[in-house]
Amino acid sequence: MAIDRRNASLHSVAPRRHRSIKRAAGKLLPYLAIMPAVVTFVVLLGIPVVLVIETSLQHFGLRELINGGQTWVGLANFQTIIGDPEFITVVIRTFVFMAANVATTIVLGTLVAILLERLNSKVRLLLSVAMVLAWATPALTGSVIFQWLFDSKLGIVNWALSSMGVFGDWLNHSWFDTGLSTFAIITLLIVWQSIPFVAFSLYAGILAIPKEQIEAARVDGASERQVFRHITLPAIRPLLMILTFLSIIWDFKVFTQIYTMLQGGPDGQTVTLSIYAYIKGLSESRYGIAAAVSVVMVMLLMVVLIPYIRSMTKGQVEQ
């Protein structure tokens, strides 16, 4: 009897151990699945970040680049850039430039998405193809195109405005004489290339809204503005949050369009943090200073993005 009971207990313990091992393996499987992505992330992003932080704490110039022998200077590079009177102006200019680009892109992208939903299929196809071409144009190519468009002597914009005769004579007008007009052209270029992504993303979100819900609201007498405010906008709000989040990252670190236009000119009036880091690093061969600027850029960007991260995380928890 004792042997039978022992055998029965052994038979009951074995399935339990099997189930516990299976549960443990099931919990471990997701972590094993994402392990290659984590390793790739650490190798491709983590190591460069560590190297940039290390460089920002060193005196690293052209001589050190050729001969080696970098010396640790602690936070001296950060003190140098913060003590630069131009740095605060560049930071403010960068944030204003970013805010203008993000706001314009999101507003116009939303309007284009609504327009896509209401156009007939043929016109929608033509507009979609045009936006895809704008989206696919490389940043450098687009910058050169806009330089030619707004050229003072050969630009088609001056010719078109003068031909209309409404806005006066625009021949030989230089659009790149002031920082404000130069930034306006750069913003136009960035928004032109950014709208397609925003519009297509929001258009997909609008298509996911049940049509019965919109039709019921219209039957109840709701205007188009009320339908957008109470039905469409709440449905696409998570998408708007994500697109705003991405636009802030992209527009904060814009380099190609600004540098291609006038290399931060005229007279440094379009220098943003990315151009400032480039000037300090390559033009002046002060790589430690440039690395410090890059670290400050990431820190400032994180300060801006923390509210968006918290909002998106809070929304996922509530769901």
GUVOFI-424372 format. One record per residue: residue in one letter; z negated, y, x of N, C-alpha, C in turn. Coordinates in Angstrom, 1 decimal. Example, Ala and Ser with C-alpha at 12.3 -4.5 7.8 and 13.67 -1.06 7.14 Angstrom:
! GUVOFI-424372
A	-7.8	-5.7	13.2	-7.8	-4.5	12.3	-7.8	-3.3	13.2
S	-7.1	-2.2	12.8	-7.1	-1.1	13.7	-7.9	0.0	12.9
END
This chain:
! GUVOFI-424372
M	0.0	-1.2	0.8	0.0	0.0	0.0	0.0	1.3	0.9
A	-0.8	1.2	1.9	-0.9	2.4	2.8	0.5	2.6	3.5
I	1.2	1.5	3.9	2.5	1.7	4.5	3.5	2.2	3.6
D	3.4	1.8	2.3	4.4	2.3	1.3	4.2	3.8	1.1
R	2.9	4.2	1.0	2.6	5.6	0.8	3.1	6.4	2.0
R	2.9	5.9	3.2	3.4	6.6	4.4	4.9	6.8	4.4
N	5.6	5.7	4.0	7.0	5.7	4.0	7.5	6.7	2.9
A	6.8	6.7	1.8	7.2	7.7	0.7	7.0	9.1	1.1
S	5.9	9.4	1.8	5.7	10.7	2.3	6.7	11.2	3.3
L	7.1	10.2	4.2	8.1	10.5	5.2	9.5	10.8	4.5
H	9.8	10.0	3.5	11.0	10.2	2.8	11.0	11.6	2.0
S	9.9	12.1	1.6	9.8	13.4	0.9	9.8	14.5	1.9
V	9.3	14.3	3.1	9.3	15.4	4.1	10.7	15.7	4.7
A	11.5	14.6	4.8	12.8	14.7	5.5	13.7	15.6	4.7
P	13.8	15.5	3.3	14.7	16.4	2.6	14.2	17.9	2.7
R	12.8	18.0	2.7	12.3	19.4	2.8	12.7	20.0	4.1
R	12.6	19.3	5.2	13.0	19.8	6.5	14.5	20.1	6.5
H	15.3	19.3	5.9	16.7	19.5	5.9	17.0	20.8	5.1
R	16.3	21.0	4.0	16.6	22.2	3.2	16.1	23.5	4.0
S	15.0	23.4	4.7	14.5	24.5	5.5	15.5	24.9	6.6
I	16.0	23.8	7.3	17.0	24.1	8.4	18.2	24.7	7.8
K	18.6	24.2	6.6	19.8	24.7	6.0	19.7	26.2	5.6
R	18.4	26.5	5.1	18.2	27.9	4.7	18.2	28.8	5.9
A	17.5	28.3	7.0	17.5	29.1	8.3	18.9	29.3	8.8
A	19.7	28.3	8.7	21.1	28.4	9.2	21.9	29.4	8.4
G	21.6	29.4	7.0	22.3	30.3	6.1	21.9	31.7	6.4
K	20.6	32.0	6.8	20.2	33.3	7.1	20.8	33.8	8.4
L	21.0	32.8	9.4	21.4	33.2	10.7	23.0	33.4	10.7
L	23.7	32.7	9.8	25.1	32.8	9.8	25.7	34.2	9.8
P	25.2	35.1	8.9	25.8	36.5	8.9	25.7	37.2	10.2
Y	24.5	37.0	10.9	24.3	37.6	12.2	25.3	37.0	13.3
L	25.5	35.7	13.2	26.5	35.1	14.1	27.9	35.6	13.8
A	28.2	35.9	12.5	29.5	36.3	12.2	29.8	37.7	12.7
I	28.8	38.6	12.7	29.0	40.0	13.2	28.8	40.1	14.7
M	28.3	39.0	15.4	28.0	39.1	16.8	29.2	39.6	17.6
P	30.5	39.1	17.4	31.6	39.5	18.2	31.9	41.0	18.0
A	31.7	41.5	16.8	31.9	43.0	16.6	30.8	43.8	17.3
V	29.6	43.3	17.3	28.5	44.0	18.0	28.7	44.0	19.5
V	29.1	42.9	20.0	29.4	42.9	21.5	30.5	43.8	21.8
T	31.6	43.8	21.0	32.7	44.7	21.3	32.3	46.1	21.2
F	31.5	46.5	20.2	31.0	47.8	20.0	30.2	48.3	21.2
V	29.3	47.4	21.7	28.5	47.8	22.9	29.3	48.0	24.1
V	30.3	47.1	24.3	31.2	47.2	25.5	32.1	48.4	25.5
L	32.7	48.6	24.3	33.7	49.7	24.2	33.1	51.1	24.0
L	31.9	51.1	23.3	31.3	52.4	23.0	30.0	52.6	23.7
G	29.2	51.6	23.7	27.8	51.8	24.2	27.8	52.1	25.7
I	28.6	51.4	26.5	28.6	51.6	28.0	29.2	53.0	28.3
P	30.3	53.5	27.7	30.8	54.9	28.0	29.7	55.9	27.6
V	29.0	55.7	26.5	28.0	56.7	26.1	26.9	56.7	27.1
V	26.5	55.6	27.6	25.4	55.6	28.7	25.9	56.3	29.9
L	27.2	56.1	30.3	27.7	56.7	31.5	27.8	58.2	31.3
V	28.2	58.7	30.1	28.3	60.1	29.8	26.9	60.8	29.9
I	25.9	60.1	29.3	24.5	60.6	29.4	24.0	60.7	30.9
E	24.4	59.6	31.6	24.0	59.6	33.0	24.7	60.7	33.8
T	26.0	60.9	33.5	26.7	62.0	34.2	26.1	63.4	33.9
S	25.7	63.6	32.6	25.1	64.8	32.2	23.9	65.2	32.9
L	23.2	64.2	33.5	22.0	64.5	34.2	22.2	64.6	35.7
Q	23.5	64.7	36.1	23.8	64.7	37.6	24.6	66.0	37.9
H	24.5	66.3	39.2	25.4	67.3	39.7	26.7	66.6	40.1
F	27.7	66.8	39.3	28.9	66.0	39.5	30.1	67.0	39.5
G	30.7	67.2	40.7	31.8	68.1	40.8	33.0	67.4	41.5
L	34.0	68.1	41.9	35.1	67.6	42.6	34.8	66.8	43.9
R	33.9	67.4	44.6	33.5	66.8	45.9	32.8	65.4	45.6
E	31.9	65.4	44.6	31.2	64.1	44.3	32.2	63.1	43.7
L	33.3	63.6	43.0	34.3	62.7	42.5	35.0	62.0	43.6
I	35.3	62.7	44.7	36.1	62.1	45.8	35.2	61.4	46.7
N	34.1	61.9	47.1	33.3	61.3	48.2	32.1	60.6	47.6
G	31.7	60.7	46.3	30.6	60.1	45.8	29.3	60.9	46.2
G	28.1	60.2	45.9	26.9	60.9	46.3	26.4	61.9	45.3
Q	26.5	61.6	44.0	26.0	62.5	43.0	24.5	62.6	43.1
T	24.0	63.8	42.8	22.6	64.0	42.9	22.0	64.3	41.5
W	20.8	63.8	41.2	20.2	63.9	39.9	19.6	65.3	39.8
V	19.9	66.0	38.7	19.4	67.3	38.5	18.6	67.5	37.2
G	18.4	66.3	36.5	17.7	66.4	35.2	18.4	67.1	34.1
L	17.7	68.1	33.5	18.2	68.8	32.4	18.9	70.2	32.9
A	19.1	70.3	34.1	19.7	71.5	34.7	21.1	71.9	34.1
N	21.9	70.8	33.8	23.2	71.1	33.2	23.1	71.6	31.8
F	22.1	71.1	31.1	21.9	71.6	29.7	21.3	73.0	29.7
Q	20.5	73.3	30.7	20.0	74.7	30.8	21.1	75.6	31.1
T	22.1	75.2	31.9	23.2	76.0	32.3	24.1	76.4	31.1
I	24.4	75.4	30.3	25.3	75.7	29.2	24.6	76.5	28.1
I	23.3	76.2	27.9	22.6	76.9	26.9	22.4	78.4	27.3
G	22.3	78.6	28.6	22.1	79.9	29.2	23.4	80.7	29.2
D	24.6	80.0	29.0	25.9	80.7	29.0	26.0	81.5	27.7
P	26.2	82.8	27.8	26.4	83.7	26.6	27.5	83.2	25.7
E	28.5	82.6	26.3	29.7	82.2	25.5	29.4	81.0	24.7
F	28.4	80.2	25.1	28.2	78.9	24.5	27.8	79.0	23.0
I	26.9	79.9	22.7	26.4	80.1	21.3	27.6	80.6	20.4
T	28.4	81.5	21.0	29.6	81.9	20.2	30.6	80.7	20.0
V	30.7	79.9	20.9	31.6	78.7	20.8	31.1	77.8	19.7
V	29.7	77.6	19.7	29.1	76.7	18.7	29.3	77.2	17.3
I	29.1	78.5	17.1	29.2	79.1	15.8	30.7	79.0	15.4
R	31.6	79.3	16.3	33.0	79.3	16.0	33.5	77.8	15.6
T	32.9	76.8	16.3	33.2	75.5	16.0	32.8	75.1	14.6
F	31.6	75.5	14.2	31.1	75.1	12.9	31.9	75.8	11.8
V	32.2	77.1	12.0	33.0	77.8	11.0	34.4	77.2	10.8
F	35.0	76.9	12.0	36.3	76.3	11.9	36.3	74.9	11.2
M	35.2	74.1	11.5	35.1	72.8	10.9	34.9	73.0	9.4
A	34.0	73.9	9.0	33.7	74.0	7.6	35.0	74.5	6.8
A	35.7	75.4	7.4	37.0	75.8	6.7	38.0	74.7	6.6
N	38.1	73.9	7.6	39.0	72.8	7.5	38.6	71.7	6.5
V	37.3	71.4	6.5	36.8	70.3	5.6	36.9	70.8	4.2
A	36.4	72.0	3.9	36.5	72.5	2.5	37.9	72.5	2.0
T	38.8	73.1	2.8	40.2	73.2	2.3	40.8	71.8	2.1
T	40.6	70.9	3.0	41.2	69.6	2.9	40.7	68.9	1.7
I	39.4	68.9	1.5	38.8	68.2	0.3	39.2	68.8	-1.0
V	39.3	70.1	-1.1	39.7	70.7	-2.4	41.1	70.4	-2.7
L	42.0	70.7	-1.7	43.4	70.5	-1.9	43.8	69.0	-2.1
G	43.1	68.1	-1.3	43.3	66.7	-1.4	42.9	66.2	-2.8
T	41.8	66.8	-3.4	41.4	66.4	-4.8	42.5	66.8	-5.8
L	43.0	68.1	-5.6	44.0	68.6	-6.6	45.3	67.7	-6.5
V	45.7	67.4	-5.2	46.9	66.5	-5.1	46.7	65.2	-5.7
A	45.5	64.6	-5.6	45.2	63.3	-6.2	45.3	63.3	-7.7
I	44.8	64.4	-8.3	44.9	64.6	-9.7	46.4	64.8	-10.1
L	47.1	65.5	-9.3	48.6	65.7	-9.5	49.3	64.4	-9.5
L	49.0	63.5	-8.5	49.7	62.2	-8.4	49.5	61.4	-9.6
E	48.3	61.5	-10.2	48.0	60.6	-11.4	48.8	61.1	-12.6
R	49.2	62.3	-12.6	49.9	62.9	-13.8	51.4	63.0	-13.7
L	51.9	62.8	-12.5	53.4	62.9	-12.3	54.1	61.6	-12.8
N	55.3	61.7	-13.1	56.1	60.5	-13.4	56.4	59.7	-12.1
S	56.8	58.5	-12.2	56.9	57.6	-11.1	57.8	58.0	-10.0
K	59.0	58.6	-10.4	60.0	59.1	-9.4	59.4	60.2	-8.6
V	58.9	61.2	-9.2	58.4	62.4	-8.5	57.2	62.0	-7.7
R	56.3	61.1	-8.2	55.2	60.6	-7.5	55.6	59.9	-6.2
L	56.7	59.1	-6.3	57.2	58.4	-5.1	57.7	59.4	-4.0
L	58.4	60.4	-4.5	58.9	61.4	-3.5	57.7	62.1	-2.8
L	56.8	62.5	-3.6	55.6	63.2	-3.1	54.8	62.3	-2.1
S	54.7	61.0	-2.5	54.0	60.1	-1.6	54.7	59.9	-0.3
V	56.0	59.8	-0.3	56.8	59.6	0.9	56.6	60.8	1.8
A	56.7	62.0	1.2	56.5	63.3	2.0	55.1	63.3	2.6
M	54.1	62.9	1.9	52.8	62.9	2.5	52.6	61.9	3.6
V	53.2	60.7	3.4	53.1	59.7	4.4	53.8	60.2	5.7
L	54.9	60.9	5.6	55.6	61.4	6.8	54.7	62.4	7.5
A	54.1	63.3	6.7	53.1	64.3	7.3	52.0	63.6	8.0
W	51.5	62.6	7.3	50.3	61.8	7.9	50.7	61.1	9.1
A	51.9	60.6	9.2	52.3	59.8	10.3	52.8	60.6	11.5
T	53.0	61.9	11.3	53.4	62.8	12.4	52.3	62.9	13.5
P	52.6	62.6	14.7	51.5	62.7	15.8	51.0	64.1	15.9
A	49.8	64.3	16.2	49.2	65.6	16.3	49.9	66.5	17.3
L	50.3	66.0	18.4	51.0	66.8	19.4	52.4	67.2	18.8
T	53.1	66.3	18.2	54.4	66.7	17.6	54.2	67.7	16.5
G	53.2	67.6	15.7	53.0	68.5	14.6	52.7	69.9	15.2
S	51.9	69.9	16.3	51.5	71.2	16.9	52.8	72.0	17.4
V	53.7	71.2	18.1	54.9	71.8	18.6	55.8	72.3	17.4
I	55.8	71.6	16.4	56.6	72.0	15.2	56.1	73.3	14.6
F	54.8	73.4	14.5	54.2	74.6	13.9	54.4	75.8	14.9
Q	54.3	75.5	16.2	54.6	76.6	17.1	56.0	77.2	16.9
W	57.0	76.3	16.7	58.3	76.8	16.4	58.5	77.5	15.1
L	57.8	76.9	14.1	57.8	77.6	12.8	57.3	79.0	12.8
F	56.3	79.2	13.6	55.6	80.6	13.6	56.0	81.3	14.8
D	57.0	80.9	15.5	57.5	81.7	16.7	57.9	83.1	16.3
S	57.6	84.1	17.1	57.9	85.5	16.7	59.3	85.8	16.7
K	60.2	85.1	17.5	61.6	85.5	17.5	62.5	84.4	16.8
L	62.1	83.1	17.0	63.0	82.1	16.5	62.3	81.4	15.3
G	61.2	81.8	14.9	60.4	81.1	13.8	61.1	81.3	12.5
I	61.1	80.2	11.7	61.7	80.2	10.3	60.8	81.0	9.4
V	59.4	81.0	9.7	58.5	81.7	8.8	58.8	83.2	8.7
N	58.9	83.8	9.9	59.2	85.2	9.9	60.6	85.5	9.2
W	61.6	84.7	9.5	62.9	84.9	8.9	62.8	84.7	7.4
A	62.0	83.8	6.9	61.9	83.6	5.4	61.2	84.7	4.8
L	60.1	85.2	5.4	59.3	86.3	4.8	60.2	87.6	4.8
S	60.9	87.8	5.8	61.8	89.0	5.9	62.9	88.9	4.9
S	63.5	87.7	4.7	64.6	87.5	3.8	64.2	87.8	2.3
M	63.0	87.5	2.0	62.5	87.7	0.7	62.5	89.2	0.3
G	62.1	90.0	1.3	62.1	91.4	1.1	60.9	91.9	0.3
V	60.0	91.0	0.0	58.8	91.4	-0.8	57.7	91.8	0.1
F	57.6	91.1	1.2	56.4	91.4	2.1	56.8	92.3	3.3
G	57.9	92.9	3.2	58.3	93.8	4.3	59.0	93.1	5.4
D	59.1	93.8	6.5	59.8	93.2	7.7	58.9	92.5	8.6
W	59.1	91.1	8.7	58.3	90.3	9.5	59.0	89.8	10.8
L	60.2	90.3	11.1	60.9	89.9	12.3	60.1	90.4	13.5
N	60.0	89.5	14.5	59.3	89.7	15.7	57.8	89.8	15.6
H	57.3	89.5	14.4	55.8	89.5	14.2	55.2	88.3	14.9
S	54.2	88.6	15.7	53.5	87.5	16.5	52.3	87.0	15.7
W	52.3	85.7	15.4	51.1	85.1	14.7	50.0	84.7	15.6
F	50.3	84.8	16.9	49.3	84.3	17.9	48.7	85.4	18.7
D	48.7	86.6	18.2	48.1	87.7	18.9	46.6	87.8	18.7
T	46.0	87.3	17.6	44.6	87.3	17.3	44.1	85.9	17.1
G	42.8	85.7	17.4	42.2	84.4	17.2	42.2	84.0	15.7
L	42.0	85.0	14.8	41.9	84.6	13.4	43.2	84.1	12.9
S	44.3	84.7	13.2	45.6	84.2	12.7	46.0	82.9	13.4
T	45.6	82.8	14.7	45.9	81.5	15.4	45.1	80.4	14.7
F	43.8	80.6	14.4	43.0	79.6	13.8	43.6	79.3	12.4
A	44.1	80.3	11.7	44.7	80.1	10.4	45.9	79.1	10.5
I	46.7	79.3	11.5	47.9	78.4	11.7	47.4	77.0	12.0
I	46.4	76.9	12.9	45.8	75.6	13.3	45.2	74.9	12.1
T	44.5	75.6	11.3	43.9	75.1	10.0	45.0	74.6	9.1
L	46.1	75.4	9.0	47.2	74.9	8.1	47.8	73.6	8.6
L	47.9	73.5	9.9	48.4	72.2	10.5	47.5	71.1	10.2
I	46.2	71.3	10.5	45.2	70.2	10.3	45.1	69.7	8.8
V	45.1	70.7	7.9	45.0	70.4	6.5	46.3	69.7	6.1
W	47.4	70.1	6.5	48.7	69.5	6.2	48.7	68.0	6.6
Q	48.1	67.7	7.7	48.1	66.3	8.1	46.9	65.5	7.6
S	45.9	66.2	7.0	44.7	65.5	6.5	44.8	65.2	5.0
I	45.5	66.1	4.3	45.5	65.9	2.8	46.0	64.5	2.4
P	47.1	64.0	3.0	47.5	62.7	2.5	46.4	61.6	2.4
F	45.6	61.5	3.5	44.6	60.5	3.5	43.6	60.7	2.4
V	43.2	62.0	2.2	42.2	62.3	1.1	42.8	62.1	-0.2
A	44.1	62.5	-0.4	44.7	62.4	-1.7	44.9	60.9	-2.1
F	45.4	60.1	-1.2	45.7	58.7	-1.5	44.3	58.0	-1.8
S	43.3	58.3	-1.1	42.0	57.7	-1.3	41.4	58.0	-2.7
L	41.5	59.3	-3.0	41.0	59.8	-4.3	41.9	59.3	-5.5
Y	43.2	59.2	-5.2	44.1	58.7	-6.2	43.7	57.3	-6.6
A	43.4	56.5	-5.6	43.0	55.1	-5.8	41.7	55.1	-6.6
G	40.8	56.0	-6.3	39.5	56.1	-7.1	39.8	56.5	-8.5
I	40.7	57.4	-8.8	41.0	57.9	-10.1	41.6	56.7	-10.9
L	42.5	55.9	-10.3	43.1	54.8	-11.0	42.1	53.8	-11.4
A	41.0	53.7	-10.7	40.0	52.7	-11.0	39.1	53.1	-12.2
I	39.2	54.3	-12.7	38.5	54.7	-13.9	39.1	54.1	-15.1
P	38.3	53.5	-16.0	38.8	52.9	-17.2	39.5	54.0	-18.1
K	40.8	53.8	-18.5	41.5	54.7	-19.3	40.9	54.9	-20.7
E	40.2	53.8	-21.2	39.6	53.9	-22.5	38.5	55.0	-22.5
Q	37.8	55.1	-21.4	36.7	56.1	-21.3	37.3	57.5	-21.4
I	38.4	57.7	-20.7	39.0	59.1	-20.7	39.6	59.3	-22.1
E	40.3	58.4	-22.7	40.9	58.6	-24.0	39.8	58.8	-25.1
A	38.7	58.1	-25.0	37.6	58.3	-25.9	37.1	59.8	-25.8
A	37.0	60.3	-24.6	36.5	61.6	-24.4	37.4	62.6	-25.0
R	38.7	62.4	-24.8	39.7	63.3	-25.3	39.8	63.3	-26.9
V	39.6	62.1	-27.4	39.5	62.0	-28.9	38.3	62.8	-29.4
D	37.2	62.8	-28.7	36.0	63.5	-29.1	36.2	65.0	-28.9
G	37.3	65.5	-28.4	37.6	66.9	-28.2	37.3	67.5	-26.9
A	37.1	66.6	-25.9	36.8	67.1	-24.5	38.1	67.7	-23.9
S	37.9	68.8	-23.2	39.0	69.5	-22.5	39.3	68.7	-21.2
E	40.4	69.1	-20.6	40.7	68.4	-19.3	39.7	68.8	-18.2
R	39.1	70.0	-18.3	38.1	70.4	-17.3	36.8	69.6	-17.6
Q	36.5	69.3	-18.9	35.3	68.6	-19.2	35.5	67.1	-18.8
V	36.7	66.6	-19.0	37.0	65.2	-18.6	36.8	65.0	-17.1
F	37.3	66.0	-16.3	37.2	65.9	-14.9	35.7	66.0	-14.5
R	35.0	67.0	-15.1	33.6	67.2	-14.7	32.7	66.1	-15.0
H	32.8	65.5	-16.2	31.9	64.5	-16.7	32.3	63.1	-16.5
I	33.6	62.8	-16.2	34.0	61.4	-16.1	34.6	61.2	-14.7
T	35.7	62.0	-14.4	36.4	61.8	-13.1	35.5	62.1	-11.9
L	34.9	63.2	-11.9	34.1	63.6	-10.7	33.0	62.7	-10.4
P	32.2	62.3	-11.4	31.1	61.3	-11.1	31.7	60.0	-10.6
A	32.9	59.6	-11.1	33.4	58.3	-10.6	33.9	58.3	-9.2
I	34.4	59.5	-8.8	35.0	59.6	-7.4	34.0	60.2	-6.4
R	32.8	60.5	-6.9	31.8	61.2	-6.0	31.5	60.4	-4.8
P	31.3	59.1	-4.9	31.0	58.3	-3.6	32.2	58.4	-2.6
L	33.4	58.4	-3.1	34.6	58.6	-2.3	34.6	60.0	-1.6
L	34.3	61.0	-2.4	34.2	62.3	-1.9	33.2	62.5	-0.8
M	32.0	61.8	-0.9	31.0	61.8	0.1	31.5	61.2	1.4
I	32.2	60.0	1.3	32.7	59.4	2.5	33.8	60.2	3.1
L	34.7	60.7	2.3	35.8	61.5	2.9	35.3	62.8	3.5
T	34.3	63.4	2.9	33.7	64.6	3.6	33.0	64.2	4.9
F	32.3	63.1	4.9	31.7	62.6	6.1	32.7	62.4	7.2
L	33.8	61.7	6.9	34.9	61.5	7.9	35.6	62.8	8.3
S	35.8	63.7	7.4	36.5	64.9	7.7	35.6	65.8	8.7
I	34.3	65.8	8.5	33.4	66.5	9.4	33.5	66.0	10.8
I	33.5	64.7	10.9	33.7	64.1	12.3	35.0	64.5	12.9
W	36.1	64.3	12.2	37.4	64.5	12.7	37.6	66.0	13.0
D	37.2	66.9	12.2	37.5	68.3	12.4	36.5	69.0	13.3
F	35.4	68.4	13.5	34.4	68.9	14.5	34.9	68.8	15.9
K	35.7	67.7	16.2	36.1	67.4	17.6	37.6	67.6	17.8
V	38.2	68.4	16.9	39.7	68.6	17.1	39.9	69.2	18.5
F	40.9	68.6	19.1	41.3	69.1	20.5	42.8	69.4	20.6
T	43.6	68.4	20.2	45.0	68.4	20.5	45.7	69.7	19.9
Q	45.4	69.9	18.6	46.1	71.0	17.9	45.7	72.4	18.5
I	44.4	72.5	18.9	44.0	73.8	19.4	44.6	74.0	20.8
Y	44.5	73.0	21.7	44.9	73.1	23.0	46.4	73.3	23.1
T	47.1	72.6	22.3	48.6	72.7	22.3	49.1	74.1	22.0
M	48.4	74.7	21.0	48.9	76.0	20.5	48.8	77.1	21.6
L	47.5	77.3	22.1	47.4	78.4	23.1	46.3	78.1	24.1
Q	45.9	76.8	24.3	44.9	76.4	25.2	43.6	77.1	25.0
G	43.3	77.4	23.8	42.1	78.2	23.5	42.2	79.7	23.4
G	43.4	80.2	23.6	43.7	81.6	23.5	44.0	82.1	22.1
P	44.2	83.4	21.9	44.3	84.4	23.0	42.9	84.8	23.5
D	42.8	85.0	24.8	41.6	85.5	25.4	40.4	84.6	25.0
G	40.6	83.3	24.9	39.4	82.5	24.6	38.9	82.6	23.2
Q	39.7	83.2	22.2	39.2	83.4	20.9	39.3	82.1	20.0
T	40.0	81.1	20.5	40.0	79.9	19.7	39.4	78.7	20.5
V	38.5	79.0	21.4	37.8	78.0	22.2	36.7	77.4	21.3
T	36.8	76.1	21.0	35.8	75.3	20.3	35.0	74.4	21.4
L	34.1	73.7	20.9	33.3	72.9	21.8	34.1	71.9	22.6
S	35.1	71.3	21.9	35.9	70.3	22.6	36.8	71.0	23.7
I	37.3	72.2	23.4	38.1	72.9	24.4	37.1	73.4	25.5
Y	35.9	73.8	25.2	34.9	74.3	26.1	34.6	73.2	27.1
A	34.4	72.0	26.6	34.1	70.8	27.5	35.2	70.5	28.4
Y	36.4	70.6	27.9	37.6	70.4	28.7	37.7	71.4	29.8
I	37.5	72.7	29.5	37.6	73.7	30.5	36.6	73.5	31.6
K	35.4	73.3	31.2	34.3	73.1	32.2	34.5	71.8	33.0
G	35.1	70.8	32.4	35.3	69.5	33.1	36.5	69.5	34.0
L	37.7	69.7	33.5	38.9	69.6	34.2	39.3	70.8	34.9
S	39.3	72.0	34.2	39.7	73.2	34.8	38.8	73.7	35.9
E	37.5	73.6	35.7	36.5	74.0	36.7	35.9	72.9	37.5
S	36.3	71.7	37.2	35.8	70.5	38.0	34.3	70.4	38.0
R	33.7	70.7	36.8	32.2	70.6	36.7	32.0	69.5	35.7
Y	32.1	68.3	36.1	32.0	67.1	35.2	30.6	66.9	34.6
G	29.6	67.2	35.4	28.3	67.1	34.8	28.0	68.1	33.7
I	28.5	69.3	33.8	28.4	70.3	32.8	29.2	69.8	31.5
A	30.4	69.3	31.8	31.3	68.8	30.7	30.6	67.7	29.9
A	30.0	66.8	30.7	29.3	65.7	30.0	28.1	66.2	29.2
A	27.4	67.2	29.7	26.3	67.8	29.0	26.8	68.4	27.7
V	27.9	69.1	27.7	28.5	69.7	26.5	28.8	68.6	25.5
S	29.4	67.4	26.0	29.7	66.3	25.1	28.4	65.8	24.4
V	27.4	65.6	25.2	26.1	65.2	24.6	25.6	66.1	23.5
V	25.7	67.4	23.8	25.2	68.4	22.8	26.1	68.4	21.6
M	27.4	68.1	21.8	28.3	68.0	20.6	27.9	66.9	19.7
V	27.6	65.7	20.3	27.2	64.6	19.5	25.8	64.9	18.8
M	24.9	65.5	19.5	23.6	65.8	18.8	23.8	66.8	17.7
L	24.6	67.8	17.9	24.9	68.8	16.8	25.6	68.1	15.6
L	26.5	67.2	15.9	27.2	66.5	14.9	26.3	65.6	14.1
M	25.3	65.0	14.7	24.4	64.1	14.1	23.5	64.9	13.1
V	23.1	66.1	13.6	22.3	67.0	12.7	23.0	67.3	11.4
V	24.3	67.5	11.5	25.1	67.9	10.3	25.3	66.6	9.4
L	25.4	65.4	10.1	25.7	64.2	9.3	24.5	63.5	8.7
I	23.3	63.8	9.2	22.1	63.1	8.7	22.0	63.2	7.2
P	22.2	64.5	6.6	22.0	64.5	5.1	23.0	63.6	4.4
Y	24.3	63.6	4.9	25.3	62.7	4.3	24.9	61.2	4.4
I	24.4	60.8	5.6	24.0	59.5	5.8	22.9	59.1	4.9
R	21.9	60.0	4.7	20.8	59.7	3.8	21.2	59.6	2.4
S	22.2	60.5	2.0	22.7	60.5	0.6	23.4	59.2	0.3
M	24.3	58.8	1.2	25.0	57.6	1.0	24.1	56.3	1.0
T	23.1	56.3	1.9	22.2	55.2	2.0	21.4	55.2	0.7
K	20.9	56.3	0.2	20.2	56.4	-1.0	21.0	55.9	-2.2
G	22.2	56.2	-2.2	23.1	55.8	-3.3	23.3	54.3	-3.3
Q	23.4	53.7	-2.1	23.5	52.2	-2.0	22.2	51.5	-2.5
V	21.1	52.1	-2.1	19.8	51.5	-2.5	19.7	51.6	-4.0
E	20.1	52.7	-4.6	19.9	52.8	-6.1	20.8	51.9	-6.8
Q	22.0	51.6	-6.3	22.9	50.6	-6.9	22.4	49.2	-6.8
END
